[in-house]
């Protein structure tokens, strides 16, 4: 039997992946209240991609699949806003959505299967090495994320975050259940320097 639960939603114009970093600047009262509750009760909130609408005000349409975010750090910013550092955790599917009187989006969700660690295949090992080579330049947002350059699921998600993809493609990568298929697609987008296609 599928178990569902309720989550507060934070619709954004970005896709959050498991173990991915998310920085937020909070100013709307509905989200300030949400953050207070999440921090007080040690709860995550759900991040979903906005398909139609803006981040401020009403959201017309969202993606069905999102990722929970855990607050790992916060600070008062010089402009008076609340700054959050969050890390993605588990993927979920939205079953139904509604708004509270204060405008906060809520959803009944079900968990999607967790993506377990899988080793990179020999012909994909270059992706882990490439990510490790560029890591010093992109590492700052990932200070709360353990590094696993030999894990196909972790490497695939990181390239989906930083690669030359639009939001729809990133969302498609998030929704993929098969780690092997995801990393093969990443390898097509970022071929090995030694492959014939890389010289074209």
N, C-alpha and C positions, 0 to 999 in steps of 0.2 A: 504494500500500500504506500502511495506517495504521501509524504508528510509535507504540509505547507506551513508557512509562517508569515507574519507581517513584518515589513521593513519600511522605514522612512526612505524615500527616494530623493536623490539629488541628480536631476537630469542635467547633463552637460554636453557641450559641443566637442567632446573628446571621448575616447574609449579607454577604460581602465582595465588592465590585465592582472591576473593573479601575480602577486609579488611585484607589481609595478608601482612606481611612485606617483603621488598626486599631491600637488600644492594648491591650496584654495585660499581665497580672500573672502571672508564672510561679512556681509553687511545687512542682508535682509533679515528682519526679525524672525521669520519662520525658520530660517536655517540656524540663527543664533540659538533659538530654543532647542532645535534638533541636536546641535552640537553639545549643549549643556546636558541634555538627557543622555546622549551617547557616552559622554565622558563620565557622568555620574554613575551610570549603570553598566559601564564597560561594554557597550553595544556597538556593533558596526552599523553603517548605513549603506544603502544601495546606490551605485552609480550606474546610470544608463545613458546611452547616446540619444541626444535629441535628433529626431528625424525631421520635425517640422516645428518651428517656433524658436523663441529665444531663451537664454538662460535666466533672464529677469522677467517675472510675470508668469502668465499662463503658458503651459507647454501643450501644444496641440497633439503631437505624436512622438512616441519614444520607441526605441528598439525593445524587442521582447526579452533579449538576453543581456544581462549586466553582471557586474562584479561587486561584491561587498568591499567596503573600505573601512580600515581600522585607523583611528587617529593615534599617531605615535608621538606627535609633538605639536605645540601651539605657542603662539606669542601675540602680544598686542603690537600691531604695526604702527609706524610713525603717523600714518594718516588716520589712525583711530579704528581701523578695521581689525578683525581677528584673522590671523594667519594660521593655517593648519598644514601640517605635513601628515599625509596618510599613505598607507600601503594597501594594495589590493589583496584580497584573500580568496573568496570562493565565488564561483560563477553560479548564477541563478536564472530562472525563467520567470517572467512576470505572468501571473495568471489573471489578475484583475487589478485595476488601479482606481484610486479615488483621491479627492482632496479634502483635507480637514478644513474647518472654518477659518483657520489662520493662513490657508493657502498651501500648507505643506502637502506634498504628494506622498501618498502611502500606497503600498501594494501588498497583495498576497502573492507570495513567490514559492517556488519549489527549487530545491538544490539540483544542480546538474552534476553529473559524475565528476569527481575530482580527477585532475590530470596528474598522473604519477610520473616520477622521474624515469627517463629512459636514456640509455647511453647514445651518444652520437655515433652513427655508422662511420666506417673508415673514410668513405668518400664525402662525408659531411663534416669531418673533423676540422676542416679549414674554417668553418663558420665559428666554432668556439675560439679558435686562435685569432681570427679577425676581430671578434667581439672583444677578446682580451686585449688586443693591441690598441683599440680605440677607447677602451674603458677609462683610462686616466683622464680623457677629455670630457667624458659624459658622466663620471662617477658621482658627482656631488648630489644629484637628486636621489641616488640609490644608497645613501648612507645607512638606511634602515633595512636594506635588502641583502641577504646572503648571496654570495657569488657562486655560481655553479656552471662553469664554462664547458663542462663535459656532459651536461644534461640537455638532451634535445628539446624537452618541453620548455625549460628555462631560457635556453638560447633562442628558441623560436619565438617566444613571447617578447623577448627583448628586441629582436630585430623587427617584429611587428610594431613595436612602439617607436623605434627610431628610424625605421626604413622609409624609403620614398613611396609612401602609401597614402591614399585618401581615406577619409573616415569610413566610407562604406567597406573598403578593403580591410581596414583594421577590424571593423565589426565582424566581417566574415571570418577572419582569423580567430577572433574570440569565440565564435560559435562552433568552430571545428572541434569535433570530438577526438579525432585521430591525430596523435602527436606526430607519427611518421608522415602522414599526409601533409601536415602543417610545415614540417621542416623540409620536406621535398619541395613544397611551393616556395619557401624562402630561398632554397638553393637555386631555383629557377630564376628568381628575381635578382639574387646576388650570387652569380656563378663563381666557381673556383677560378683563381688567377691562372691555373694550369689547364683549364678546360678550353677546347677549341672555340667555344662561343664567346669566351672572355676576350678573345683577340679580334672579334669582328668589329 
